[in-house]
């Protein structure tokens, strides 16, 4: 933990009445003071649990989420179908739950992978400096300068068989999921890289890092043991904030028909199927659109709450 954060937490503990509290207790109290973040965390946990419970809901309703029923198209809510059916007669509630699994998986995994890439690049650039720092930061600037959505549209449209990818993998029903995660992680690491580089430059000048160098610690140990734990706060905040953006980006690509491919459901491709039926069956667009909106907003509020809780300058 950085000295600045320790100072801020110590001041907070000293200002409070009663016995001293642990760092974790102070951070948790700060987080609880951000009511929107707490509400967002509860909403996200509820969404995740409901999505994971999709097979149980499927068994309880006695339905198949992928079964097409042309005799039950666009049905209103009923006892058999709590939210009605979609344009192919599939249960809308089950499609939303399975779509939540995919959208949340893409958002969380892609943001985590992007954070790993950005952390590695930021650590190397900030610690070694010089030519390596210049090269990595110019690479970062180049990625930032690229038009993100058009670039992803082009990359998603590339035929994987022409890139030497085995045919067994390209014909897998999950290939669109893996490709979206890979591509978003490939271009989404720049914010974390810049934040980690700046924090690493600050930490590298601290006394405990200089002491570790004087004692003969190698570069890998200094970066991973002494510097990385002290720059984890901006990584957590940036990753949390990026999850909502990733979900939104996946939804846009799926809406354009270039993201998650049917029969796999995601909130984005559910909107694709509903765009021509907005007047006949508005619920088909309202429900997935509302879930995307709530999820993105909740992750943003959660990131704000974590940023306030982890801010070493806060003393209350």
C-alpha positions as CSV (number, residue, x, y, z in Angstrom):
1,X,0.0,0.0,0.0
2,X,1.3,3.4,-0.9
3,X,2.5,5.8,1.8
4,X,-0.1,8.5,0.7
5,X,-2.9,6.1,1.2
6,X,-1.6,4.8,4.5
7,X,-1.4,8.5,5.7
8,X,-5.0,9.1,4.5
9,X,-6.3,6.0,6.2
10,X,-4.4,6.7,9.4
11,X,-5.8,10.2,9.5
12,X,-9.3,8.8,9.0
13,X,-8.8,6.3,11.8
14,X,-7.4,8.9,14.1
15,X,-10.2,11.4,13.5
16,X,-12.8,8.8,14.3
17,X,-13.8,8.2,17.9
18,X,-13.4,4.8,19.5
19,X,-10.8,2.1,19.1
20,X,-8.6,2.0,15.9
21,X,-10.1,0.2,13.0
22,X,-8.5,-1.9,10.3
23,X,-7.8,-0.5,6.8
24,X,-10.5,-2.8,5.3
25,X,-13.1,-1.5,7.8
26,X,-12.3,2.2,6.9
27,X,-12.5,1.5,3.2
28,X,-15.8,-0.4,3.6
29,X,-17.2,2.5,5.7
30,X,-16.2,5.0,3.0
31,X,-17.8,2.8,0.3
32,X,-21.1,2.5,2.3
33,X,-21.3,6.3,2.4
34,X,-21.7,6.2,-1.4
35,X,-25.3,5.1,-1.5
36,X,-25.6,5.0,-5.3
37,X,-22.5,2.7,-5.4
38,X,-24.0,0.4,-2.7
39,X,-27.3,0.2,-4.6
40,X,-25.5,-0.4,-7.8
41,X,-23.5,-3.3,-6.2
42,X,-26.7,-4.9,-5.0
43,X,-28.3,-4.5,-8.4
44,X,-25.3,-6.0,-10.2
45,X,-25.2,-9.0,-7.8
46,X,-28.9,-9.6,-8.2
47,X,-28.5,-9.5,-12.0
48,X,-25.6,-11.9,-11.9
49,X,-27.4,-14.3,-9.6
50,X,-30.5,-14.2,-11.7
51,X,-28.5,-14.8,-14.9
52,X,-26.7,-17.8,-13.4
53,X,-30.0,-19.2,-12.3
54,X,-31.3,-19.3,-15.9
55,X,-31.1,-23.2,-16.0
56,X,-33.1,-23.4,-12.8
57,X,-35.8,-21.0,-14.2
58,X,-35.8,-23.0,-17.4
59,X,-36.5,-26.2,-15.5
60,X,-39.1,-24.6,-13.3
61,X,-41.0,-23.3,-16.3
62,X,-40.6,-26.5,-18.2
63,X,-39.4,-24.6,-21.3
64,X,-36.5,-24.6,-23.7
65,X,-35.0,-21.2,-24.2
66,X,-33.8,-22.1,-27.7
67,X,-37.0,-23.8,-28.9
68,X,-38.7,-22.1,-31.7
69,X,-42.6,-22.1,-31.5
70,X,-44.1,-20.5,-34.6
71,X,-47.6,-20.9,-33.0
72,X,-46.7,-18.6,-30.1
73,X,-45.1,-15.6,-31.7
74,X,-45.0,-12.3,-29.8
75,X,-47.3,-13.6,-27.1
76,X,-48.2,-11.3,-24.1
77,X,-47.2,-12.2,-20.6
78,X,-48.9,-15.3,-19.2
79,X,-48.5,-18.0,-16.6
80,X,-46.5,-20.1,-19.0
81,X,-44.4,-17.2,-20.3
82,X,-44.0,-14.6,-17.5
83,X,-42.7,-11.9,-19.9
84,X,-44.2,-13.2,-23.1
85,X,-42.5,-14.6,-26.1
86,X,-40.2,-13.2,-28.8
87,X,-40.4,-13.0,-32.6
88,X,-39.7,-16.7,-32.9
89,X,-42.0,-17.9,-30.0
90,X,-39.1,-18.4,-27.5
91,X,-39.7,-17.4,-23.9
92,X,-38.5,-13.8,-23.4
93,X,-37.6,-14.2,-19.7
94,X,-35.3,-17.1,-20.3
95,X,-33.7,-15.4,-23.3
96,X,-33.0,-12.3,-21.1
97,X,-31.4,-14.5,-18.4
98,X,-29.2,-16.4,-20.8
99,X,-28.4,-13.1,-22.6
100,X,-27.3,-11.7,-19.2
101,X,-24.8,-14.5,-18.8
102,X,-23.2,-13.7,-22.1
103,X,-23.2,-9.9,-21.8
104,X,-21.9,-9.9,-18.2
105,X,-19.3,-12.5,-19.2
106,X,-18.1,-10.4,-22.1
107,X,-18.0,-7.2,-20.0
108,X,-16.2,-8.6,-17.0
109,X,-13.7,-11.0,-18.8
110,X,-12.8,-8.5,-21.6
111,X,-12.3,-5.7,-19.0
112,X,-10.1,-8.0,-16.8
113,X,-8.0,-9.1,-19.8
114,X,-7.6,-5.5,-20.9
115,X,-6.6,-4.5,-17.4
116,X,-3.9,-7.2,-17.4
117,X,-2.4,-6.0,-20.7
118,X,-2.6,-2.4,-19.6
119,X,-1.0,-3.1,-16.2
120,X,1.9,-5.0,-17.8
121,X,2.5,-2.2,-20.4
122,X,2.2,0.6,-17.8
123,X,4.5,-1.2,-15.3
124,X,7.2,-1.8,-17.9
125,X,7.0,1.8,-19.3
126,X,7.0,3.5,-15.9
127,X,9.7,1.4,-14.3
128,X,12.3,1.2,-17.1
129,X,11.6,4.5,-18.8
130,X,13.8,5.7,-21.6
131,X,13.4,4.2,-25.1
132,X,11.0,1.5,-23.9
133,X,8.7,4.0,-22.2
134,X,8.7,6.2,-25.3
135,X,7.9,3.2,-27.6
136,X,5.1,1.8,-25.4
137,X,3.5,5.2,-24.9
138,X,3.6,6.0,-28.6
139,X,1.9,2.6,-29.2
140,X,-0.7,3.6,-26.6
141,X,-1.3,6.9,-28.3
142,X,-1.6,5.1,-31.6
143,X,-4.3,2.7,-30.3
144,X,-6.1,5.6,-28.7
145,X,-6.1,7.5,-32.0
146,X,-7.8,4.7,-33.8
147,X,-11.6,5.0,-34.4
148,X,-12.7,2.2,-32.1
149,X,-16.0,1.2,-33.4
150,X,-15.1,1.1,-37.2
151,X,-11.9,-0.8,-36.3
152,X,-13.8,-3.4,-34.3
153,X,-16.4,-3.7,-37.1
154,X,-13.5,-4.5,-39.6
155,X,-11.8,-6.9,-37.3
156,X,-14.9,-8.8,-36.4
157,X,-15.7,-9.2,-40.1
158,X,-12.3,-10.9,-40.8
159,X,-12.6,-14.5,-42.0
160,X,-10.8,-16.5,-39.3
161,X,-10.1,-19.4,-41.6
162,X,-7.9,-17.1,-43.7
163,X,-5.8,-16.4,-40.6
164,X,-5.0,-20.0,-40.1
165,X,-7.4,-20.6,-37.3
166,X,-8.5,-24.3,-37.2
167,X,-11.8,-25.0,-38.8
168,X,-13.1,-26.8,-35.7
169,X,-12.7,-23.6,-33.7
170,X,-14.2,-21.3,-36.3
171,X,-17.3,-23.4,-36.6
172,X,-17.8,-23.5,-32.8
173,X,-21.0,-21.8,-31.6
174,X,-18.9,-19.9,-29.0
175,X,-16.4,-18.5,-31.5
176,X,-18.2,-15.2,-31.7
177,X,-18.1,-14.9,-27.9
178,X,-14.3,-15.6,-27.8
179,X,-13.6,-13.2,-30.7
180,X,-15.5,-10.3,-29.1
181,X,-13.6,-10.8,-25.8
182,X,-10.3,-11.0,-27.5
183,X,-10.8,-8.0,-29.8
184,X,-12.1,-5.7,-27.0
185,X,-9.2,-6.7,-24.7
186,X,-6.8,-6.0,-27.6
187,X,-7.8,-2.4,-27.9
188,X,-9.2,-1.6,-24.5
189,X,-6.1,-1.5,-22.3
190,X,-4.9,2.1,-23.0
191,X,-6.6,3.8,-20.0
192,X,-5.1,1.3,-17.5
193,X,-1.7,1.5,-19.1
194,X,-1.6,5.3,-18.8
195,X,-2.8,5.2,-15.1
196,X,-0.3,2.5,-14.1
197,X,2.6,4.2,-15.8
198,X,1.9,7.5,-14.0
199,X,1.5,5.7,-10.6
200,X,4.7,3.6,-11.3
201,X,6.7,6.7,-12.0
202,X,5.6,8.1,-8.6
203,X,6.3,4.9,-6.7
204,X,9.7,4.3,-8.3
205,X,11.0,7.4,-6.6
206,X,9.8,6.4,-3.1
207,X,12.3,5.3,-0.4
208,X,11.1,1.8,0.0
209,X,11.7,1.1,-3.8
210,X,15.2,2.6,-3.6
211,X,15.9,0.5,-0.5
212,X,14.8,-2.7,-2.3
213,X,17.1,-1.8,-5.2
214,X,20.0,-1.2,-2.8
215,X,19.4,-4.6,-1.2
216,X,19.8,-6.3,-4.6
217,X,16.2,-7.1,-5.5
218,X,15.7,-7.8,-9.2
219,X,13.5,-5.8,-11.5
220,X,10.7,-8.4,-11.5
221,X,10.5,-8.5,-7.7
222,X,10.5,-4.7,-7.4
223,X,7.7,-4.3,-10.0
224,X,5.5,-7.2,-8.7
225,X,6.1,-7.0,-5.0
226,X,6.9,-3.4,-4.2
227,X,5.2,-1.3,-6.9
228,X,2.2,-3.3,-8.2
229,X,0.4,-3.5,-4.8
230,X,0.7,0.2,-4.5
231,X,-0.9,1.0,-7.8
232,X,-3.8,-1.5,-7.6
233,X,-6.4,1.2,-6.7
234,X,-6.5,3.0,-10.1
235,X,-6.5,-0.4,-11.8
236,X,-9.6,-1.5,-9.9
237,X,-11.4,1.7,-10.5
238,X,-10.5,1.9,-14.2
239,X,-11.5,-1.8,-14.7
240,X,-14.8,-1.4,-13.0
241,X,-15.6,1.7,-15.1
242,X,-14.6,-0.1,-18.3
243,X,-17.0,-3.0,-17.7
244,X,-20.0,-0.9,-18.5
245,X,-18.3,0.5,-21.7
246,X,-17.4,-3.1,-22.8
247,X,-21.0,-4.3,-22.4
248,X,-22.3,-1.3,-24.3
249,X,-19.7,-1.9,-27.1
250,X,-20.7,-5.6,-27.3
251,X,-24.3,-4.6,-27.5
252,X,-23.6,-2.2,-30.4
253,X,-21.7,-4.9,-32.3
254,X,-24.4,-7.5,-31.7
255,X,-27.0,-5.0,-32.7
256,X,-25.2,-4.5,-36.0
257,X,-25.1,-8.3,-36.5
258,X,-21.3,-8.5,-35.9
259,X,-21.1,-9.5,-32.3
260,X,-22.7,-12.5,-30.5
261,X,-24.3,-14.7,-33.1
262,X,-27.7,-16.6,-32.7
263,X,-28.8,-19.0,-31.4
264,X,-26.6,-17.7,-28.5
265,X,-28.5,-14.9,-26.8
266,X,-27.1,-11.5,-25.7
267,X,-28.9,-8.3,-24.9
268,X,-27.4,-6.8,-28.0
269,X,-28.6,-9.3,-30.5
270,X,-32.0,-9.5,-28.8
271,X,-32.3,-5.8,-29.8
272,X,-31.4,-6.7,-33.3
273,X,-34.3,-9.1,-33.6
274,X,-36.7,-6.6,-32.1
275,X,-35.8,-3.5,-34.2
276,X,-38.4,-4.3,-36.9
277,X,-41.1,-5.1,-34.3
278,X,-40.8,-2.1,-32.1
279,X,-44.4,-1.0,-32.9
280,X,-45.9,-4.5,-32.8
281,X,-44.1,-5.8,-29.7
282,X,-42.2,-3.0,-27.9
283,X,-41.4,-5.2,-24.9
284,X,-38.9,-7.2,-27.1
285,X,-36.8,-4.0,-27.3
286,X,-37.7,-2.4,-23.9
287,X,-36.5,-5.3,-21.7
288,X,-33.0,-5.9,-23.2
289,X,-32.5,-2.1,-23.6
290,X,-33.4,-1.5,-20.0
291,X,-31.1,-4.2,-18.8
292,X,-28.2,-2.7,-20.8
293,X,-28.9,0.7,-19.4
294,X,-29.2,-0.4,-15.8
295,X,-26.0,-2.5,-16.0
296,X,-23.9,0.2,-17.6
297,X,-25.1,2.9,-15.1
298,X,-24.6,0.5,-12.2
299,X,-21.0,-0.2,-13.1
300,X,-20.3,3.5,-13.5
301,X,-21.7,4.3,-10.1
302,X,-19.8,1.3,-8.6
303,X,-16.6,2.7,-10.1
304,X,-17.3,6.1,-8.6
305,X,-17.9,4.6,-5.2
306,X,-14.7,2.6,-5.3
307,X,-12.8,5.7,-6.4
308,X,-14.1,7.6,-3.4
309,X,-13.4,4.8,-1.0
310,X,-9.8,4.2,-2.3
311,X,-8.9,7.9,-2.5
312,X,-6.0,8.4,0.0
313,X,-6.7,12.1,0.3
314,X,-10.1,11.4,1.9
315,X,-9.9,11.7,5.7
316,X,-13.5,11.4,6.8
